[in-house]
Amino acid sequence: KFAMVAPDVQIDDGKGTILISSEEGETEANNHRKLSDFGIRNGTRLQADDFLQDYTLLINVLHSEDLEKDVEFEVVGDTPEKVGPKPSEPPSKNITNGSDDGAQPSTSTG
């Protein structure tokens, strides 16, 4: 549904529980498990990353009893119109730390 090539999906709970890994075989044992086996309930948030496409989704899981017959899930909300690799940008020529390794000064406020 989300056109991801090699997704990594984890529960967005600060613990980093990985449900789906792009590394072959790493989470194969999860394929037949239910979301509830991982403590995922109504309101749980998942983070899906596709490194190959530089594409990240935050997914809010909402329980519904009103789906049509044989429909397992429904995607609602804002979905990307076009998914694909971002166009490459030329490397910046600003050198702020005296080297050419692309390192930038921290802008975090702690």
Buried (B, 14 or more C-beta within 10 A) or exposed (E): EEEBEBBBBBBBBEEEBBBBBBEEEEBEEBEEEEBEEBEBEEEBEBBBBBEEBEBEBEBEBEEEEEEEEEEEEEEEEEEEEEBEEEEEEEEEEEEEEEEEEEEEEEEEEE
